[in-house]
Amino acid sequence: MKIGALVAVIVAGLLLAWMAGAGMLRGGMAVDDRWASAQFERQLPRNGENDSATRLLATAERLGDFHEVRPALRDSIRGKPLSPAGAQFLDSRANVIRTLRAEIISNPSPVWAIDAGNILDHPEPPLSLHLQLFTIFGADALLQHERGDDRAARSDLRAVSILSRSLRQRPEIDALMIAMIGNRIVRQVAAKVGGEYDAFDVRPPLLRAVEYEAWALRTRAERYPAGEPGDSKWEDAIRRIAGPLLRPIRVVQADLEVGRMRRMAAVVASAAPCAPLPMPDMPEWAPVFQRINRLRPCPYNTTVYPSVVRSGIRSR
């Protein structure tokens, strides 16, 4: 108890010092409480994975390991001839590929579990599996085209488009990036085998991903101001003592960061449809924007960008 009281006194002293400085910082910026607020969680209703997702996981297991041939399959998508090892892999899995293709096209799109309220262990879709399927379908489409079966080739691309579109419904920035990779593969292969690709405006899902990250940052500060629970009961006891004292400053710090993310989102919302996204003044987001600029599909139908997307973002 004496140690706990001492820790509390030390933390309280540090807290007062931090609050004095943070109060001055906050005085120069107003945070839009409607953006990335607690109500954002309502946009992400909790659900489990649907039958299509469960079926996809079960069938994909039959593909086995493809890491040895992955470079060859990727190279074929990039324009190099498919190696004998790559062709042998696709031929040996032809039945599984046909089954996967039919399941994806003939059934509702896969829906992966969402539980936004579970900040510590939020379920995410199997992104590595999506990358694997994108590569296999893309290489198989080129192989089928080479053999004169353009119908199968275009079905491969349609399966990739469906999987990519399902990921764009997710709030995570990583899911959006993987979806854009799938879309790029479709564009690359469709240029050779014919057919259309699913062009889309990247701004709406990007805005939602930024808002999701901002909401998660603020929520984590409110729920776990002294850090997330760990394996040590002693450390968790310290966190419980320090939590109420640290919460005000952690929330202030989170609001400052959320304000920067809101301004970054405002820039995205006002950007021209196909113009490169301006680099944000947040170093941790710059690599994301750079990759999006490389991956984003243009042209596309700008009518898919609803004005309501901008409603929660107001420049100040």
C-alpha positions as CSV (number, residue, x, y, z in Angstrom):
1,M,0.0,0.0,0.0
2,K,2.9,2.4,0.8
3,I,4.5,1.7,-2.6
4,G,1.1,2.2,-4.3
5,A,0.6,5.5,-2.6
6,L,4.1,6.6,-3.5
7,V,3.5,5.7,-7.1
8,A,0.3,7.6,-7.1
9,V,1.9,10.7,-5.7
10,I,4.7,10.5,-8.3
11,V,2.2,10.0,-11.1
12,A,0.0,12.9,-9.9
13,G,3.0,15.2,-9.9
14,L,3.9,14.3,-13.4
15,L,0.3,14.6,-14.4
16,L,0.1,18.1,-13.2
17,A,3.2,19.1,-15.1
18,W,2.0,17.5,-18.2
19,M,-1.4,19.1,-18.0
20,A,0.0,22.5,-17.7
21,G,1.9,22.1,-20.9
22,A,-0.8,20.2,-22.7
23,G,-3.4,22.8,-21.7
24,M,-1.4,25.5,-23.5
25,L,-1.1,23.3,-26.6
26,R,-4.8,22.6,-26.7
27,G,-5.8,26.2,-26.4
28,G,-4.7,26.9,-30.0
29,M,-6.8,24.1,-31.7
30,A,-10.4,23.1,-31.7
31,V,-11.2,19.4,-32.2
32,D,-14.3,18.5,-34.1
33,D,-16.1,16.3,-31.6
34,R,-18.4,14.8,-34.3
35,W,-15.5,13.3,-36.2
36,A,-14.0,10.1,-34.9
37,S,-16.3,10.4,-31.8
38,A,-17.8,7.6,-29.8
39,Q,-20.7,7.4,-32.3
40,F,-18.3,6.2,-35.0
41,E,-18.5,2.7,-33.5
42,R,-22.1,2.6,-34.6
43,Q,-21.0,2.6,-38.2
44,L,-19.2,-0.7,-37.6
45,P,-21.9,-3.1,-36.3
46,R,-20.5,-6.3,-34.8
47,N,-20.8,-9.4,-36.9
48,G,-19.2,-12.7,-37.5
49,E,-17.9,-14.1,-40.7
50,N,-20.5,-15.4,-43.2
51,D,-20.8,-18.8,-44.8
52,S,-18.9,-17.5,-47.9
53,A,-15.9,-16.6,-45.8
54,T,-15.9,-19.9,-43.9
55,R,-16.2,-21.8,-47.2
56,L,-13.4,-19.8,-48.7
57,L,-11.0,-20.6,-45.9
58,A,-11.8,-24.3,-46.0
59,T,-11.3,-24.6,-49.8
60,A,-8.2,-22.4,-49.9
61,E,-6.5,-24.8,-47.5
62,R,-6.4,-27.3,-50.4
63,L,-4.0,-25.0,-52.3
64,G,-1.2,-25.9,-50.0
65,D,2.1,-24.0,-49.8
66,F,2.9,-21.8,-52.7
67,H,5.8,-19.8,-51.4
68,E,8.3,-21.4,-53.6
69,V,6.4,-20.5,-56.8
70,R,5.1,-17.1,-55.6
71,P,8.0,-15.2,-57.3
72,A,7.3,-17.0,-60.6
73,L,3.6,-16.2,-60.4
74,R,4.2,-12.6,-59.6
75,D,6.7,-12.3,-62.4
76,S,4.2,-13.6,-64.9
77,I,1.7,-10.9,-63.8
78,R,4.4,-8.3,-64.3
79,G,5.0,-9.5,-67.9
80,K,7.6,-12.2,-67.7
81,P,6.9,-15.7,-69.1
82,L,5.5,-18.1,-66.6
83,S,8.1,-20.6,-65.5
84,P,7.6,-24.3,-65.8
85,A,7.4,-24.6,-62.0
86,G,4.7,-21.9,-61.9
87,A,2.7,-23.6,-64.7
88,Q,3.0,-27.0,-63.0
89,F,1.7,-25.5,-59.7
90,L,-1.4,-24.0,-61.4
91,D,-2.1,-27.2,-63.3
92,S,-1.8,-29.4,-60.2
93,R,-4.2,-27.1,-58.4
94,A,-6.6,-26.6,-61.3
95,N,-9.5,-28.3,-59.6
96,V,-9.1,-26.3,-56.5
97,I,-8.8,-23.0,-58.4
98,R,-12.0,-23.8,-60.4
99,T,-13.8,-24.6,-57.2
100,L,-12.6,-21.4,-55.5
101,R,-13.5,-19.4,-58.5
102,A,-17.0,-20.8,-58.7
103,E,-17.7,-20.4,-54.9
104,I,-16.6,-16.8,-55.0
105,I,-18.6,-15.9,-58.1
106,S,-21.7,-17.9,-57.3
107,N,-22.2,-17.0,-53.6
108,P,-22.5,-13.7,-51.6
109,S,-19.2,-11.9,-51.1
110,P,-17.2,-13.0,-48.1
111,V,-17.9,-11.0,-45.0
112,W,-15.2,-11.2,-42.3
113,A,-15.8,-10.7,-38.5
114,I,-15.9,-7.2,-37.1
115,D,-15.9,-6.2,-33.5
116,A,-14.7,-2.6,-33.4
117,G,-15.5,-2.3,-29.6
118,N,-12.7,-4.9,-28.9
119,I,-9.8,-2.5,-29.2
120,L,-7.3,-5.0,-27.8
121,D,-8.1,-7.9,-30.1
122,H,-10.1,-6.7,-33.0
123,P,-10.7,-9.5,-35.6
124,E,-9.2,-8.9,-39.0
125,P,-9.6,-10.6,-42.3
126,P,-7.0,-13.1,-43.6
127,L,-5.1,-10.5,-45.6
128,S,-2.2,-12.8,-46.5
129,L,-4.6,-15.3,-47.9
130,H,-6.1,-12.6,-50.1
131,L,-2.7,-11.7,-51.4
132,Q,-2.1,-15.4,-52.2
133,L,-5.4,-15.7,-54.0
134,F,-4.9,-12.5,-56.0
135,T,-1.5,-13.8,-57.2
136,I,-2.8,-17.3,-58.1
137,F,-5.9,-16.0,-59.9
138,G,-3.9,-13.4,-61.7
139,A,-1.3,-15.9,-63.0
140,D,-4.0,-18.4,-63.8
141,A,-5.9,-15.9,-65.8
142,L,-2.8,-15.3,-68.0
143,L,-2.2,-19.0,-68.4
144,Q,-5.8,-19.6,-69.4
145,H,-5.7,-16.8,-71.9
146,E,-2.5,-18.2,-73.4
147,R,-4.3,-21.5,-73.8
148,G,-7.3,-19.9,-75.5
149,D,-9.8,-20.0,-72.6
150,D,-10.6,-16.3,-72.1
151,R,-13.8,-17.2,-70.3
152,A,-11.9,-18.9,-67.5
153,A,-9.4,-16.0,-67.5
154,R,-12.0,-13.4,-67.1
155,S,-13.7,-15.5,-64.3
156,D,-10.4,-15.5,-62.5
157,L,-10.3,-11.7,-62.7
158,R,-13.9,-11.5,-61.6
159,A,-13.1,-13.5,-58.5
160,V,-10.2,-11.1,-57.6
161,S,-12.6,-8.1,-58.1
162,I,-15.2,-9.6,-55.7
163,L,-12.6,-10.3,-53.0
164,S,-11.1,-6.9,-53.4
165,R,-14.5,-5.2,-53.2
166,S,-15.2,-7.1,-50.0
167,L,-12.0,-5.8,-48.4
168,R,-13.0,-2.2,-49.3
169,Q,-15.9,-2.5,-46.9
170,R,-13.5,-3.0,-44.0
171,P,-12.3,-0.1,-41.8
172,E,-8.7,-1.0,-41.5
173,I,-6.1,0.8,-43.7
174,D,-4.3,-2.5,-44.3
175,A,-7.4,-4.1,-45.7
176,L,-7.8,-1.1,-48.1
177,M,-4.2,-1.5,-49.2
178,I,-4.6,-5.2,-50.0
179,A,-7.8,-4.4,-51.9
180,M,-5.9,-1.9,-54.0
181,I,-3.3,-4.5,-54.8
182,G,-6.0,-6.9,-56.0
183,N,-7.5,-4.2,-58.1
184,R,-4.1,-3.4,-59.6
185,I,-3.6,-7.1,-60.5
186,V,-7.0,-7.1,-62.3
187,R,-6.0,-4.0,-64.2
188,Q,-2.6,-5.4,-65.2
189,V,-4.0,-8.7,-66.4
190,A,-7.2,-7.3,-68.0
191,A,-5.0,-5.2,-70.3
192,K,-3.7,-8.5,-71.7
193,V,-6.7,-10.8,-71.6
194,G,-9.5,-8.2,-72.1
195,G,-12.4,-7.4,-69.9
196,E,-13.2,-4.7,-67.5
197,Y,-11.8,-3.9,-64.0
198,D,-13.6,-2.6,-61.0
199,A,-12.5,1.1,-60.9
200,F,-13.3,2.9,-57.7
201,D,-12.6,6.2,-55.9
202,V,-10.1,5.5,-53.1
203,R,-11.1,8.5,-51.1
204,P,-14.2,7.2,-49.3
205,P,-12.6,4.1,-47.9
206,L,-9.4,6.0,-47.1
207,L,-11.4,8.6,-45.2
208,R,-13.1,5.9,-43.3
209,A,-9.8,4.2,-42.5
210,V,-8.3,7.4,-41.2
211,E,-11.4,8.1,-39.1
212,Y,-11.3,4.6,-37.8
213,E,-7.6,5.0,-36.7
214,A,-8.5,8.3,-35.1
215,W,-11.4,6.8,-33.2
216,A,-9.3,3.8,-32.1
217,L,-6.6,6.2,-30.9
218,R,-9.0,8.3,-28.8
219,T,-10.9,5.2,-27.5
220,R,-7.6,3.6,-26.4
221,A,-6.6,6.7,-24.5
222,E,-9.9,6.8,-22.7
223,R,-10.1,3.1,-21.8
224,Y,-6.4,2.4,-21.2
225,P,-4.7,5.7,-20.2
226,A,-1.9,3.9,-18.3
227,G,-1.3,1.3,-21.0
228,E,-3.0,-1.9,-22.1
229,P,-3.4,-4.8,-19.6
230,G,-0.5,-7.2,-19.6
231,D,0.5,-10.5,-18.0
232,S,1.8,-9.0,-14.8
233,K,-0.7,-8.5,-12.0
234,W,1.6,-6.1,-10.3
235,E,1.9,-3.9,-13.4
236,D,-1.8,-4.1,-14.0
237,A,-2.4,-2.9,-10.4
238,I,-0.1,0.1,-11.0
239,R,-2.1,0.8,-14.2
240,R,-5.4,0.8,-12.3
241,I,-4.0,3.3,-9.8
242,A,-2.5,5.6,-12.3
243,G,-5.3,5.3,-14.9
244,P,-7.7,7.9,-13.4
245,L,-4.8,10.4,-13.0
246,L,-3.4,9.9,-16.5
247,R,-6.7,9.8,-18.4
248,P,-7.1,13.6,-18.7
249,I,-3.7,14.1,-20.2
250,R,-3.9,11.0,-22.4
251,V,-7.2,12.2,-23.8
252,V,-5.8,15.6,-24.5
253,Q,-2.8,14.1,-26.3
254,A,-5.1,11.9,-28.3
255,D,-7.3,14.8,-29.2
256,L,-4.2,16.7,-30.5
257,E,-3.4,13.7,-32.7
258,V,-7.0,13.3,-33.8
259,G,-7.0,17.0,-34.8
260,R,-4.0,16.4,-37.1
261,M,-5.7,13.4,-38.6
262,R,-8.9,15.3,-39.1
263,R,-7.0,18.0,-41.1
264,M,-5.3,15.3,-43.1
265,A,-8.7,13.8,-43.9
266,A,-9.9,17.2,-45.0
267,V,-7.1,17.4,-47.5
268,V,-8.0,13.9,-48.8
269,A,-11.7,14.9,-49.2
270,S,-10.9,18.0,-51.1
271,A,-8.3,16.4,-53.4
272,A,-9.1,16.1,-57.1
273,P,-10.4,12.6,-58.1
274,C,-7.3,11.4,-59.9
275,A,-4.6,13.9,-58.7
276,P,-1.9,12.4,-56.5
277,L,-2.7,12.8,-52.8
278,P,-0.6,15.5,-51.1
279,M,1.8,14.1,-48.6
280,P,0.5,14.6,-45.1
281,D,2.5,16.4,-42.3
282,M,2.3,13.2,-40.3
283,P,5.4,11.1,-41.1
284,E,3.7,7.8,-40.1
285,W,1.1,8.3,-42.8
286,A,3.4,9.4,-45.6
287,P,4.3,5.9,-46.7
288,V,0.6,5.0,-46.8
289,F,-0.2,7.9,-49.1
290,Q,2.8,7.2,-51.3
291,R,1.7,3.6,-51.8
292,I,-1.9,4.7,-52.5
293,N,-0.7,7.1,-55.1
294,R,1.1,4.2,-56.8
295,L,-1.9,1.9,-56.6
296,R,-5.0,4.0,-57.0
297,P,-7.0,3.3,-60.1
298,C,-7.9,6.1,-62.5
299,P,-10.1,7.0,-64.3
300,Y,-13.2,5.8,-62.6
301,N,-16.8,6.9,-62.2
302,T,-16.7,9.9,-59.9
303,T,-20.4,9.5,-59.1
304,V,-19.4,6.7,-56.6
305,Y,-18.0,9.4,-54.3
306,P,-21.0,10.7,-52.3
307,S,-21.0,14.2,-50.9
308,V,-21.9,12.7,-47.5
309,V,-18.3,11.5,-47.1
310,R,-17.3,15.1,-46.5
311,S,-20.0,15.8,-43.9
312,G,-18.0,14.9,-40.9
313,I,-14.9,16.9,-41.8
314,R,-14.8,20.7,-41.4
315,S,-11.7,22.8,-41.9
316,R,-11.0,25.3,-39.3
